[in-house]
Amino acid sequence: MMTLKEKIEQLKRERHAVILAHYYTEGDVQDVADFVGDSLALSQKAATTDAEVILFAGVHFMGETAKILSPDKTVLMPDMSAGCSLADSCRADEFAAFIAAHPGHTVISYVNTTAEVKALTDIVCTSSNAVQIVQSLPEDEPIIFGPDRNLGNYIKNITGRQNMLIWDGACHVHEEFSLEKILELKQAHPTAKVLTHPECKRPIVLISDYVGSTAELLKFATDDTTTDTYIVVTEPGVLHQMKKSAPAKTFIPAPPIDSTCGCNNCSYMKLVTLQKMADALERLEPQIVIPEDTRVRAEKSIRRMLDISKKLGLIK
């Protein structure tokens, strides 16, 4: 009998499919993917392939982003209940009311949002380009930033922008890391560097040696030659790629405030399994469907980000 991995490979060929996996999924899921990375980069990559089907091993907003950029492709999600606490913290109707209550603001939304919120947005951003996107606007331009309050405040502190209104949302993973336990780990491993995602709370950012997106943390950990030990303050799924890229180094997942497991998993990402991936490819279900008017408006906010990023030399 075929293994699940063999079945997925066969179904992928039969469906003319490409498999995308986010860094936060389980290691065995990442290992069967054609591309592993951050959500937007994966969606951009999928749009350039000749695949007819995109299987996105990640959470719901990521599948939506892939569909926004590849409307003619079939986009499959292994588990439609794989949501995102950050995206869920910003309902489109509430965000629309917030925007209406503050007219004249440029709306910048993190990519970790629903298609409906992206459709309300002027410019989408990622954790790797958010600072530059804000800095590309005139210094006195009023801005609404959503939905992550920690990322918003991180940007505000770096840029010094005072005309930023920040939506009060957060990611349950990055919100729950324990500063005290990270300091204890640092004491136990004095040569370790603390690598932190900017969705974390400010006290943790302040004690970190490097702050960046998931892809940036991976690159730093791979390239850095000043130590061989790292305390990683983001979802621990990325440690799978860190260990593959730098097997001689030690990577320690930062613990949450209230847990005995020693790590801080995204429960939504862990819903994605090889069996669900095989089932989705076999049935061509469940599929991401977005109303065309919503998709078109959401795409404009993503394209504007890409245009700005190209002008700034952030992407080719």
N, C-alpha and C positions, 0 to 999 in steps of 0.2 A: 504494500500500500504506500501511496505517496505521503510524504510528510506535509505538514501545513505549508512550510516554506516552498516545497516543490509544487504544491497545488496553486499557491499564489503566483509563482513564476509562470506556470502553464496558463492560468486564467489571464494574467497580465498580457501574455502574448496573444491569446485568443481575442481579448477585448481591445487590443491595441491601446493599452493603458500605460500611464506613468504613475508611479507611487511616490508621494511626498510624505515625509515624516518630520514632525517638529522635534527639536532637541529635547523636549520634556517628555516624550513618549518612552515606553520601555525599550531597553536595549535590543531585544529581539525584533521589535517593530522597526526600529531604526535600521537594523541590519538587512531587512528585505527591501528597503526603500531605494529608489533610483537617486533621490536627492534628499539630504537631511539639512535642515537649517532653520532660520527664523521665518515667521509666517509670510511676510510680504515678499522676501527674497524667493521663497518657494513658489509663490503664486506667479511672480514674474518669470521664473524659470519655466514653469509649466506652460505659460503662454507662448513661449518660444519653441516648444516641441511640436511635432506633428501628431502627437497622441490624440486620440478621439475621446479618451476617458481619463479623468484625473481622480485618483483615489487619494484623498487627503487624510492622512493619519495625524489627527490633531483635534482641535475643538471647533465648534460650530462657526464662529466668526471667521476662522481661517478658510473653511470651505466656501463661505460667502465671498471672501476676498478673491479666491481663485475663480469663482463664477463671474464676479464683476469684471475681471480682466480677461476671462476666456468664455464669453457668453455662448459660443457655439460648441463648446465641449460639454460632455456629461461629467458633472462633478459629484463624486460619491463620498459619503461620510460613513465610516464603519459603525458609529453609534451617534444617532441624532441627539441623544441626551447628554453628550459630552459638550457642556456649555462652558462658560467662563464667568467667574465671579466678578471680574472687572467690567466686562461687557454688560453683565446683568445689573451692575450698579448704576447704569446710565440708560434708563428707558427713553425711547425716542420721544414719547409725548411729553415727558417731564423736561427733557433737554430742549425741545422746541419751545416750551413755555419759558424756560430760563433765557433762551436766546431772545425771545420776543420781549422779555422784561428788560433786556439790556441792548437796545438797538445801537447800531453803529459800530459794533465790535466785529473783528475778523475772527471767525471760528476755526480753531485748530483742534483736531481730534486725533488722539492716539489710534493706531491701527487696530488696537484691541477693542473694537466697537462693532455693533451690528451694522448691517447694510443700511438700515433706516437712519441710524445716527450719522453714518458717513454721508448720506444723502442730504443731511442738514448742515454739513461741514463745508467750509471754504478750502481748507488744506488739511490733508491727513499727514501724520508724521509717524516716525518710528522712534524707538529709544535711542537709536544711533544717530539720527539726524534732527531730533526735536530742537536741540539748542540752536543749530544752524538755521532751521526753518524760522524760528522766532527771530533770530538776529537778522534775517533777510528782510524783515519788515521795518518800516520807519520806527524810530525809537519811541515816538509819541503815539503810535497806533494802538488803540485799545484792542485787547485780545481776550477772547473766551477760550480757555483750555480745558479739555475734558478727555477722558473721565478720571484719570488717575491723579489724586491730590499729591501723592509723593513725587511722582515724576514732574508734575506741574510746579511744585515748590522747588524741586531740584533745578529746573530750568530757570525759574524766577531768581533764585539765588545766584546762579552763574551769570545770567544776562543783566541782572539789575533792573529788569522791567517792572515798573510799578503799576502799569495799566493792564495787569493780567487778572482776570477773574477765573478762579479755578473751581471746577466741578468737584464735588465731594464724593469721589469714588475710590475704590482700592481693590487690589488683587489679594485674595485671601492667603495665598502663599507668601508673597513678599511682605505683607502686613504683619505676619506672625513670627518673624524671626526674633530670636532672643538676643538682645545686646549683651546681657550678662553672660550668657553661655558662649557667645562668640569671644568675648574677652577672656573667659576661662580657657577656651581652646587656644587662644593666642598666647596665653601664659604657659600652657602646656607645650606649645610648639612655637617657641620664640622666634624662629627664623621664617615662620610661615607668613605669607602675604594674604591679606583679606581682599577677595575679589567680589564686588557687589553690584547688583543690578540697581539702576536708579529708581525702580518702583519701590525700593525699600525706604523705611523711615529715615529721616535726616540724621538722628544720632548714629545709626549704623553706617550711613554714607560717610559721616565725618571721621570715623575711625578706620575707614577702608584705605587700602593701598592703591586700589584701582577701581574705578566705577565705569561700567559700560554695558552695552546690550549683550545678550547671550552670545552672539557671534563674536563680539569684541572681547568678552571674557575668555572665550575659547582661544582666540588668537593670541591674547596676552599670555595665557597660561602655556601655550605651545612655544612661543618665541622667547619668553623671559629666561634670562640666564643668571639672575641674581639669587635665586633660591630654587629648591626642588619640592617645596611644600606649600600648599594653598588651601585656605579656608574659603569655600565657594558659597556665596550668599545669593543663591537663586535656586530654582527648582532643580533637584539633584539629577534629573534625567540627562542633563548636559555632561555630567561626569563620565558617561559612557563614551562620548566623543573625546573628552579630555584625556581619558586613559588610553584611548586608541592613538591619539596624536602625540602623546608624551608618556609612554608606558613606564619610563624610569622615574617619573615624578609621583608625588603623593597628593591626592585630592581629598579633602575632608568636607563633607556636606555640613553646612551650618544648621544647627537645630532650631526648632520652633520654641515658643515660650512654654507650651503645655503639651509635651509629648514624651513618650518613653522609647520611641523608635529611633531617635537620633537623627532623623531627617525630616524634611518638610515637603512631602509629595503633593502635587496637584491631583486631587481625586478625579477630576474630569479627564485629564490626559491619560490616566491609568485605566480608563474605561476602554481605550483602544487596545484590541488584542488581535493576534494573528487570525484566530477563528472568525472574528467579526470582519476582518479585512477580506478573507476568503469568501465569506458569505456575501459581502457587498459586491465583489467582483462577479460572483456567480449569478446573482439576481439582478445586478445593475440597480440596486436599491440599498439604502435610501439615497435619494438625489437631492441636491441643493436646488431650490427654485426661488428666484427673486423676481418680483414684478419689474417689467422692463423700465418703467419710468423711474423707479427707485434705483435700479442698477445703473442707469445712465447718469443720474445725479451723483450717485456714489462714486462712479468712475471719474467724474470731473475732479472731485477732491483728491483722488489718488494721482491722477495725471498732473494736477497742478504741483503736487509735492515732487513728482518725478522731474518736472520741468525745472523747478527751483534747484533740485539736487544736481541736475546736469549743469546748470549755470554756475553753481558753486564748485563744481568739480568733484562732487561727492560720489557720483556715478558717471560712467562713460555713456 
